[in-house]
Amino acid sequence: MSNLRVAEHFVLGTHTPLGNKFNVDVCIKKLENASGFEGLRIHTARLSRTIYDFRTRKKAVHLKAVDPQTIDASLIFNISTWIFIEILKESGIPNPEEGIRTLFTRKIPLVQTVGGILRTTNPKLLGTQRILLLLYSAPNGLTEDHLFQSTKQKIKNPKHLRNNLKNMDIGDLVHQLPDGKWTLFGRGFTEAEKLITKFT
């Protein structure tokens, strides 16, 4: 439980050495009884317990219509990201905002960053499918120019991209923010996650 060791170091000034027996419950109790660093003492400790439970308890109840491994992995990834952001905030490093923005980006195997531009990696994806996955990977939204640069292998000109976005907006899949960027909306999240399951 490296994240709890980091929390120990920040909050208690010492930590359980690697290789030593680590008692999760004792560590969490010590953190909760300490002072300062509330995010690390309380939230990080309790969320770490959640991750630990998922890793050690193999049996769980899930609906048969969904993939339990995908759900569990998504939950653990998002909890871990939150914990790392909290650690980064308390680390004292200069300008942590850029690191936080990087961490607060959904990582999916169908999207990669190339030269600062997000690109989808499966040539079978339709234009609208690419838009959904790109926006899923960018919680803060993307401009039309960025989307066109990312999809021009499939969507040949900006007018076609704009038409796709308008149709998706009518279908409650995407929404245009006041700054002009597009973001997922309504059914867009569900449809993007269906694509992730289908193509990975």
Buried (B, 14 or more C-beta within 10 A) or exposed (E): BEBBBBBBBBBBEEBBEEEEEBEBEEBBEBBEEBEEBEBBBBBBBEBBBEBBEBEEEEEEEEEEEEEEEBBBEBEBEEBBBBBBBBBBBBEEEEEBEEBBEEBBBBEBEBBEEEEEEBBBBBEEBEBBBBBBBBBBBBEEBBEBEBBBBBBBEBBEEEEBBBEBBEEBBEBEBBBBEEEEBBBBBEBBBEBBBEBBEEBE
